[in-house]
């Protein structure tokens, strides 16, 4: 299961839908909506995850900008399959 690209794509689609819902609520709804607060906590966790992502992808020839953007958006659901070779990172 962890080596199937479809599994990771489904995870990333769910995360993208979550970010979109949080963005819509942040822009149109009350600023302290629970989903927006959860999104801020998850974003903070992804920031803290950056050193681990860089360490895990060392030697895979991935640009620092790509590691930062993809980790901030998707977290371990991006760098784990990238490390395992499920996602092409070049």
MODELLER restraints for C-alpha pairs under 7 A, 6 or more apart:
rsr = mdl.restraints
at = mdl.atoms
rsr.add(forms.Gaussian(group=physical.xy_distance, feature=features.Distance(at['CA:1:A'], at['CA:7:A']), mean=6.80, stdev=0.5))
rsr.add(forms.Gaussian(group=physical.xy_distance, feature=features.Distance(at['CA:3:A'], at['CA:86:A']), mean=6.09, stdev=0.5))
rsr.add(forms.Gaussian(group=physical.xy_distance, feature=features.Distance(at['CA:5:A'], at['CA:86:A']), mean=5.94, stdev=0.5))
rsr.add(forms.Gaussian(group=physical.xy_distance, feature=features.Distance(at['CA:8:A'], at['CA:77:A']), mean=6.36, stdev=0.5))
rsr.add(forms.Gaussian(group=physical.xy_distance, feature=features.Distance(at['CA:11:A'], at['CA:77:A']), mean=6.76, stdev=0.5))
rsr.add(forms.Gaussian(group=physical.xy_distance, feature=features.Distance(at['CA:12:A'], at['CA:74:A']), mean=6.30, stdev=0.5))
rsr.add(forms.Gaussian(group=physical.xy_distance, feature=features.Distance(at['CA:12:A'], at['CA:77:A']), mean=6.63, stdev=0.5))
rsr.add(forms.Gaussian(group=physical.xy_distance, feature=features.Distance(at['CA:15:A'], at['CA:74:A']), mean=6.62, stdev=0.5))
rsr.add(forms.Gaussian(group=physical.xy_distance, feature=features.Distance(at['CA:22:A'], at['CA:35:A']), mean=5.89, stdev=0.5))
rsr.add(forms.Gaussian(group=physical.xy_distance, feature=features.Distance(at['CA:22:A'], at['CA:36:A']), mean=5.14, stdev=0.5))
rsr.add(forms.Gaussian(group=physical.xy_distance, feature=features.Distance(at['CA:22:A'], at['CA:39:A']), mean=6.51, stdev=0.5))
rsr.add(forms.Gaussian(group=physical.xy_distance, feature=features.Distance(at['CA:25:A'], at['CA:36:A']), mean=6.94, stdev=0.5))
rsr.add(forms.Gaussian(group=physical.xy_distance, feature=features.Distance(at['CA:26:A'], at['CA:36:A']), mean=6.21, stdev=0.5))
rsr.add(forms.Gaussian(group=physical.xy_distance, feature=features.Distance(at['CA:43:A'], at['CA:72:A']), mean=6.56, stdev=0.5))
rsr.add(forms.Gaussian(group=physical.xy_distance, feature=features.Distance(at['CA:46:A'], at['CA:71:A']), mean=6.35, stdev=0.5))
rsr.add(forms.Gaussian(group=physical.xy_distance, feature=features.Distance(at['CA:46:A'], at['CA:72:A']), mean=5.20, stdev=0.5))
rsr.add(forms.Gaussian(group=physical.xy_distance, feature=features.Distance(at['CA:46:A'], at['CA:75:A']), mean=5.57, stdev=0.5))
rsr.add(forms.Gaussian(group=physical.xy_distance, feature=features.Distance(at['CA:47:A'], at['CA:72:A']), mean=6.29, stdev=0.5))
rsr.add(forms.Gaussian(group=physical.xy_distance, feature=features.Distance(at['CA:50:A'], at['CA:68:A']), mean=6.69, stdev=0.5))
rsr.add(forms.Gaussian(group=physical.xy_distance, feature=features.Distance(at['CA:50:A'], at['CA:71:A']), mean=6.60, stdev=0.5))
rsr.add(forms.Gaussian(group=physical.xy_distance, feature=features.Distance(at['CA:53:A'], at['CA:79:A']), mean=6.17, stdev=0.5))
rsr.add(forms.Gaussian(group=physical.xy_distance, feature=features.Distance(at['CA:54:A'], at['CA:67:A']), mean=6.98, stdev=0.5))
rsr.add(forms.Gaussian(group=physical.xy_distance, feature=features.Distance(at['CA:56:A'], at['CA:83:A']), mean=6.60, stdev=0.5))
rsr.add(forms.Gaussian(group=physical.xy_distance, feature=features.Distance(at['CA:57:A'], at['CA:83:A']), mean=5.81, stdev=0.5))
rsr.add(forms.Gaussian(group=physical.xy_distance, feature=features.Distance(at['CA:61:A'], at['CA:90:A']), mean=6.83, stdev=0.5))
rsr.add(forms.Gaussian(group=physical.xy_distance, feature=features.Distance(at['CA:62:A'], at['CA:89:A']), mean=6.05, stdev=0.5))
rsr.add(forms.Gaussian(group=physical.xy_distance, feature=features.Distance(at['CA:62:A'], at['CA:90:A']), mean=6.29, stdev=0.5))
rsr.add(forms.Gaussian(group=physical.xy_distance, feature=features.Distance(at['CA:70:A'], at['CA:78:A']), mean=6.54, stdev=0.5))
rsr.add(forms.Gaussian(group=physical.xy_distance, feature=features.Distance(at['CA:71:A'], at['CA:78:A']), mean=6.53, stdev=0.5))
rsr.add(forms.Gaussian(group=physical.xy_distance, feature=features.Distance(at['CA:71:A'], at['CA:79:A']), mean=6.88, stdev=0.5))
rsr.add(forms.Gaussian(group=physical.xy_distance, feature=features.Distance(at['CA:81:A'], at['CA:87:A']), mean=5.82, stdev=0.5))
rsr.add(forms.Gaussian(group=physical.xy_distance, feature=features.Distance(at['CA:82:A'], at['CA:88:A']), mean=6.61, stdev=0.5))
rsr.add(forms.Gaussian(group=physical.xy_distance, feature=features.Distance(at['CA:82:A'], at['CA:89:A']), mean=6.34, stdev=0.5))
